[in-house]
Each structure stands twice: as C-alpha cells, then as structure tokens.
Amino acid sequence: MRYQPQKQYMDAAIEDVKTHTSLNEGGPFGACIVKDGEIISVAHNTVLRDHDPTKHAEINAIIKASQELKNHDLSGCVIYSTTEPCPMCFSAIHWANIDHIVYGTDISDVKKLGFNELDISNETMKDLGKSSLTISRDFEKEACQKLLNYWVSHSNKQLY
C-alpha cells in the first residue's frame, strides 16, 4: 500500500524553519518525523549555529526521534523534508530504517540558489543502494518553494 502524505506534517517542518530563519542557524531546510500519525520530532538545519556541516534538518530530526523513541531503529516512521534529502541525509534515513521519505522541492532547486549540493537524486540513491524505502516527491512543492523564497528575502542569510 502506498503511503498517503499528510499536509500538517510538512507544515510542521516549514513552520520550524520560518521560526528560526532570522537566527541564521542554517539554510531553509526543515524535517518532521512521524510514526503512527504522531509527530516524533521536528528539526531545522543548524549547520551555521553548530559549526557542523552534518547538522542538516534530516540528521537533526533523526537524532531527536531516536532519543525520543530510545531506539536507533526508526522502522515504521515517515520523514517529511522541505527539500529532497542530500546523499548524506538519504543514507542516514536508510540506515535508520525509516520507511518513507516525503519531500517538497528538489535538490536542483536549492543548487540554483548557490548551495553546494551533489546533484544525485533520492531515486538514484535508492536504486544504487537497493533501498526498500519509498519516496513521495513534489509534496506541497509550492509551499516549500515559498519557504526558499522567504529565506532568500532575508538579508542575513548565508550560503555554505
């Protein structure tokens, strides 16, 4: 059975980014992890705040969810990401045994903004790694694109 994404979970990820954008903690990226219809964690990118290139929204959300569930195995979970997870985040999602990825904008959308992205899609990563997770792309894409535009409009933004 195909997973049916729910708007309120992507909204939670978007709102977390909006709340923290003016703090210039990282880029315009948010993630929300859900299990059995309950939000387990919501996180945003903190690369700049933490001086750590691995502190992407998805990684932060996985850490929080693992701590909340007291388990490294996040089987049965779905991750919502405002932008298609990068190869590092996709790998972490795979290793955490998350069942499904839902994302809004594509890696190419943020690469156009100047972010240092590897142009390797989640579908390619899935195929190369023979991963069993499923993917829903372009979910709430317009809202996620508005989030990128919101970030672009801030004078204190910083690319990395």
N, C-alpha and C positions, 0 to 999 in steps of 0.2 A: 504494500500500500504506500502510495506517495504521500509525503509529508505536506500538509497544508499550512504555509506560513501565516502568522497572525501579526497584524499591524501593530498592536500595542507593544510587542517585544522590540520591534525595530524602533518604535517611538521612544522607548526607554533608552536605547543606545544613543539615539540622536539627541535627546534632552541632556544626557550626561555630557556629551561633547559641548553643547551650547553653554551649559553651566560653567564649564572650565575653559572655554576658548579665550576669554580675556586674561586668564592667568598665564597664557603662553607656556603650558606644560608640555605640549606636543602638537602633533598635527590634528587635522579634523577627522579623527577616526574613533569610532565607538563600537563596543561589542556588548552583547547581552547573552547570557547562557540560561536556558530554560530546561526544566525537567518536569515531566508530568503536569504541564500547564502552570508551573510556578517559576517565577524568576529566581534563579540561584545567585547570579552575580551580574553586575553591570560595571563596565570599566571604560576608560578612555585612554588614549595614548599619553604616556608620560616620559617619552624619550628625553625631552629637554629638561624637565624638572629633575629627573633621576640621573641625568648624565649617563644614560644607558641605552645603547642602540637597540636592545632587545625588548624594551618596555612598550611594545605595541599593545593596542587595545585588546586584541585577542589573547595575548600572553597574560596580560593583567587579569582578564576575565577568567582564564583557565586557573590561574593561581588562586584567585578568590573563590571560585567554585570548588576547587579541590580542598581548600581549607574549610569551606562551609560544609561540604559533604564528608569531610575527613577521609577522602579517598582520592588516589591519583587516577582511578578509572572512572571516567565520566560517561560510561555507556548509558544510553537512554537520554542523553542530553542533545539539545539543538543549540547551535551558536548562531546568533544574528550579528552580522558585521556590516557597518555602514558602507564599507568598501571591500571588494574582493580581497580575501586574505593573501598576504605575500607568501612566497615559498616557505619562509621560516615559520610563519603562523600556520600555514596549511599543515606543515609537518607536525607541529605541536598539537593541532586539532586531531590529526590522525593518531598520534601517539597517546593522546588522552582518551581515545576510543569514542569520541563524540560521533553521534550517528549522522548528523545532517548539518550542512552549512547553508545559511540563507544570507545573501548579500545584495547590496543596492548598486553602487557604482562599480565600474571595472577598474582593474589596475591601470589600464591605459588612461583612464580619466584623471587619476592623480599624477601619473607620469607627465601628462600635459601641463600640470601646474608646476612642475620642476622637481618633484620628489625623486629621489634616487631609487627607482623601482626596477626590479628584474621583471621583464615582460614575459612571465611564464604563468599561464592561466591555471586556475584550480582544476579545470578539466584535464589539462595536460599533466599536472602533478598527479591527479587521481589515476590517469591511465598509466603513466610511467611507474608509479608505485603500486599499481594494482590494488588501490584502496577501495574498500567497500562502502565508504561513506557516500551519502547522496548530497546533491547540490541544487539549490534554487537560486538562480541569478536574476538580476534586474528587479528584485522585490523592493517596492517603494523607491524605485530609482529616482523619481523626480524629487522626493523629499530628501534623499541622500545627496543629490546634486545641489539642492538648495543649501544643504549643510556645507558643502565645499565652497559655494559662493559666499556664504556667511563668513567662513573662515578667511577667504580671500579679501573680504572687505575690512578686516582688522589690520590696523597699522602696525601692531607689534608682532605679527606672525613671523615665523622663521622656518625656512626650509632646511631639510637635512637629507 
